[in-house]
Amino acid sequence: MQVPDRLHWLIEQDASWSGDHEGASGTALRVVSGSKIFYVKHGPLARAEHLRLCWLHGRVPVAEVVAFEDPFLVLADVGAPSLEAAAPADLGAVLGRTLRVLHELSVAECPFDGRLSVVLERAGANVRDGLVDSDDFDDDHLGLTPEAIYERLLATRPPIEDLVVAHGDYTPSNVLLPASGEAVVIDIPALGVADRYRDLAIAHRYLSEDPGTVAWEAFLSAYGLVDDIEEERLYYYRLLDELL
């Protein structure tokens, strides 16, 4: 990758590059430069993530922004594993506790809009532009077309939104747990004010598969911000994620 001249002071000429992380903001290239490790992202999603990292700084633990030269974003290595390999109960508890902190941030102070009208518009654009990979749908959606899913989303749109500051791609791989025990959230270009079920649905999809009910129950206990989970809204936001 050809980085801007202003970043050459940071990344040495003989640095080694590798594709190390695939997430909502695309591939983050892992760069080993001397004794330091960085992650480099570029493009519109990197720009969006930079804005959100700046806003979240001091509110929720996030990766350190080392440099930003539009559209290149350089992040420090957190030096911690993701939650993917954690034991089910620990996985659920940390995910729930971390999401609670994020969802308790002030909606009024968040400048990023992830409300359903905005996200549905983006989903529709993805469908029209042929950007949706139907082969990557969840098992119970295989065989459906992106157009059919979009029509279903419009027809079954929830009448209300329980607004919080939502991550937008809340998976175990996007939460890191350093030795300090304070979780770090990463890969946040989709963060914004949205229905809490946007995050709950994605967390549920992961926690209800391999770890089973132990992880999901631990998650709900640690999260603790809803009395009764609405299965219809879980399904709706999981369906919506197929088009994003």
C-alpha positions as CSV (number, residue, x, y, z in Angstrom):
1,M,0.0,0.0,0.0
2,Q,1.3,3.5,-0.9
3,V,0.8,5.6,2.2
4,P,1.0,9.4,2.1
5,D,4.4,11.0,2.5
6,R,3.3,12.5,5.9
7,L,3.0,9.0,7.3
8,H,6.5,7.8,6.3
9,W,7.9,9.1,9.6
10,L,5.7,6.6,11.3
11,I,5.9,3.5,9.0
12,E,9.4,2.5,8.0
13,Q,10.2,1.6,4.4
14,D,11.0,-2.0,5.3
15,A,7.9,-2.5,7.4
16,S,6.0,-5.8,6.9
17,W,2.3,-5.6,5.9
18,S,-0.4,-8.3,6.3
19,G,-4.1,-8.5,6.1
20,D,-5.0,-9.3,9.7
21,H,-8.5,-8.2,10.5
22,E,-11.7,-8.1,8.4
23,G,-14.6,-6.1,9.8
24,A,-17.2,-3.6,9.1
25,S,-14.7,-1.1,8.0
26,G,-13.0,-3.5,5.6
27,T,-9.5,-5.0,5.9
28,A,-7.2,-3.5,8.5
29,L,-3.6,-4.1,7.4
30,R,-1.3,-5.1,10.2
31,V,2.0,-3.3,10.0
32,V,5.1,-4.3,11.9
33,S,7.4,-1.3,11.8
34,G,10.5,-1.8,13.9
35,S,9.4,-2.6,17.4
36,K,5.9,-1.1,16.8
37,I,2.7,-2.6,15.5
38,F,0.0,-0.6,13.8
39,Y,-3.2,-1.2,12.0
40,V,-3.9,0.8,8.8
41,K,-7.3,1.4,7.3
42,H,-8.2,3.6,4.3
43,G,-11.2,4.9,2.4
44,P,-14.6,6.3,3.4
45,L,-15.2,3.9,6.2
46,A,-11.8,4.7,7.7
47,R,-12.8,8.4,7.7
48,A,-16.1,7.5,9.4
49,E,-14.3,5.4,12.0
50,H,-11.9,8.2,12.7
51,L,-14.7,10.6,13.5
52,R,-16.3,8.1,15.8
53,L,-13.1,7.2,17.6
54,C,-12.5,10.9,18.3
55,W,-16.0,11.2,19.8
56,L,-15.8,8.0,21.8
57,H,-12.3,8.9,23.3
58,G,-12.7,9.4,27.0
59,R,-16.2,7.8,27.0
60,V,-15.5,4.2,26.2
61,P,-12.1,2.5,25.8
62,V,-11.1,2.4,22.1
63,A,-7.9,1.9,20.1
64,E,-5.5,4.8,20.1
65,V,-5.5,6.9,16.9
66,V,-1.8,7.3,16.0
67,A,-2.3,9.3,12.9
68,F,-5.0,10.3,10.4
69,E,-4.2,11.5,6.9
70,D,-7.4,11.4,5.0
71,P,-8.3,8.7,3.9
72,F,-5.7,6.8,5.9
73,L,-6.3,5.9,9.5
74,V,-3.4,4.4,11.6
75,L,-4.4,2.8,14.9
76,A,-2.1,1.5,17.7
77,D,-2.1,-2.2,18.4
78,V,-4.2,-2.8,21.6
79,G,-2.1,-5.8,22.3
80,A,-5.1,-7.9,23.5
81,P,-7.1,-10.8,22.2
82,S,-10.7,-10.6,21.0
83,L,-13.4,-12.4,23.0
84,E,-13.9,-15.1,20.3
85,A,-11.9,-17.7,22.2
86,A,-13.3,-16.9,25.6
87,A,-15.3,-19.4,27.6
88,P,-19.1,-19.0,27.0
89,A,-20.0,-17.5,30.3
90,D,-17.1,-15.1,30.2
91,L,-17.8,-14.2,26.6
92,G,-21.4,-13.4,27.4
93,A,-20.6,-11.5,30.6
94,V,-18.0,-9.2,29.0
95,L,-20.0,-8.6,25.9
96,G,-23.1,-7.7,28.0
97,R,-21.2,-5.5,30.4
98,T,-19.4,-3.6,27.6
99,L,-22.5,-3.1,25.6
100,R,-24.3,-1.7,28.7
101,V,-21.6,1.0,29.0
102,L,-21.9,1.9,25.4
103,H,-25.7,2.0,25.4
104,E,-25.8,4.2,28.5
105,L,-24.0,7.0,26.7
106,S,-26.0,10.1,26.1
107,V,-28.0,9.9,22.8
108,A,-28.3,13.7,22.8
109,E,-24.5,14.1,22.7
110,C,-23.9,11.6,19.8
111,P,-23.6,13.3,16.4
112,F,-23.9,10.1,14.3
113,D,-27.3,9.0,13.0
114,G,-27.9,5.3,12.7
115,R,-31.7,5.4,12.9
116,L,-33.7,3.0,10.9
117,S,-34.7,5.4,8.2
118,V,-31.0,6.1,7.5
119,V,-30.0,2.5,7.6
120,L,-32.9,1.3,5.5
121,E,-32.0,3.8,2.9
122,R,-28.4,2.5,2.8
123,A,-29.7,-1.1,2.7
124,G,-31.8,-0.2,-0.3
125,A,-28.9,1.4,-2.1
126,N,-26.8,-1.7,-1.4
127,V,-29.5,-3.9,-3.0
128,R,-29.9,-1.6,-6.0
129,D,-26.2,-1.4,-6.6
130,G,-25.7,-5.2,-6.4
131,L,-23.5,-5.0,-3.3
132,V,-25.3,-7.7,-1.3
133,D,-23.8,-11.2,-1.3
134,S,-26.8,-13.6,-0.9
135,D,-24.4,-16.5,-0.5
136,D,-23.4,-15.0,2.8
137,F,-26.9,-15.0,4.3
138,D,-27.7,-16.8,7.5
139,D,-29.0,-20.4,7.0
140,D,-32.6,-19.5,7.4
141,H,-32.4,-16.8,4.8
142,L,-30.6,-18.8,2.1
143,G,-32.7,-18.9,-1.0
144,L,-34.1,-15.4,-0.5
145,T,-33.1,-12.6,-2.8
146,P,-31.8,-9.3,-1.5
147,E,-34.9,-7.6,-3.0
148,A,-37.2,-10.0,-1.1
149,I,-35.4,-9.2,2.1
150,Y,-35.6,-5.5,1.5
151,E,-39.3,-5.7,0.8
152,R,-39.9,-7.7,4.0
153,L,-38.0,-5.1,6.0
154,L,-40.2,-2.3,4.7
155,A,-43.4,-4.3,5.3
156,T,-42.5,-5.3,8.9
157,R,-40.7,-2.1,10.1
158,P,-41.1,-1.7,13.9
159,P,-43.3,1.3,14.8
160,I,-40.8,2.5,17.5
161,E,-37.1,2.7,18.1
162,D,-35.5,2.4,21.5
163,L,-32.6,4.7,20.9
164,V,-29.2,4.3,22.3
165,V,-25.6,4.9,21.1
166,A,-25.2,1.6,19.1
167,H,-22.0,0.0,17.9
168,G,-23.5,-1.2,14.6
169,D,-21.5,-4.5,14.3
170,Y,-21.4,-5.8,17.8
171,T,-19.6,-9.2,17.5
172,P,-17.1,-10.9,19.8
173,S,-14.3,-10.2,17.4
174,N,-14.9,-6.4,17.8
175,V,-14.4,-6.5,21.6
176,L,-10.8,-6.9,22.9
177,L,-10.0,-7.7,26.5
178,P,-6.6,-6.5,27.7
179,A,-5.0,-7.8,30.9
180,S,-6.4,-4.8,32.7
181,G,-9.9,-6.3,32.3
182,E,-11.4,-3.2,30.8
183,A,-12.8,-4.1,27.3
184,V,-11.9,-2.1,24.2
185,V,-14.4,-1.8,21.4
186,I,-13.0,-1.7,17.8
187,D,-14.3,-1.5,14.2
188,I,-16.9,1.3,14.8
189,P,-17.6,3.0,11.4
190,A,-21.3,2.2,11.8
191,L,-21.6,3.6,15.4
192,G,-24.5,6.0,15.9
193,V,-27.9,6.6,17.5
194,A,-30.0,3.6,16.7
195,D,-32.4,1.1,18.2
196,R,-30.6,-1.0,20.9
197,Y,-31.9,-4.1,19.1
198,R,-29.4,-3.4,16.2
199,D,-26.7,-4.5,18.6
200,L,-28.7,-7.0,20.6
201,A,-29.6,-8.9,17.4
202,I,-26.0,-9.3,16.2
203,A,-24.9,-10.3,19.7
204,H,-27.7,-12.9,19.9
205,R,-26.8,-14.3,16.5
206,Y,-23.3,-15.1,17.7
207,L,-24.0,-16.1,21.3
208,S,-26.9,-18.5,20.4
209,E,-24.9,-20.5,18.0
210,D,-21.7,-22.3,19.3
211,P,-21.7,-21.2,22.9
212,G,-25.4,-21.9,23.4
213,T,-27.7,-20.5,26.0
214,V,-25.0,-20.2,28.7
215,A,-23.3,-17.3,26.8
216,W,-26.6,-15.6,26.0
217,E,-27.9,-15.8,29.5
218,A,-24.6,-14.4,30.9
219,F,-24.9,-11.6,28.3
220,L,-28.5,-10.7,29.4
221,S,-27.6,-10.8,33.1
222,A,-24.6,-8.4,32.6
223,Y,-26.4,-6.1,30.1
224,G,-29.5,-5.8,32.3
225,L,-31.2,-2.9,30.5
226,V,-34.3,-4.7,29.2
227,D,-36.8,-6.7,31.1
228,D,-38.1,-8.8,28.3
229,I,-36.4,-9.5,25.0
230,E,-38.6,-9.0,21.9
231,E,-37.9,-11.9,19.6
232,E,-39.6,-10.1,16.6
233,R,-37.2,-7.2,16.9
234,L,-34.2,-9.5,17.3
235,Y,-35.2,-11.1,14.0
236,Y,-35.9,-7.9,12.3
237,Y,-32.5,-6.4,13.0
238,R,-30.7,-9.7,12.1
239,L,-32.6,-9.6,8.8
240,L,-31.5,-6.0,8.3
241,D,-27.9,-6.9,8.8
242,E,-28.0,-9.2,5.8
243,L,-28.1,-6.1,3.5
244,L,-25.4,-4.1,5.3
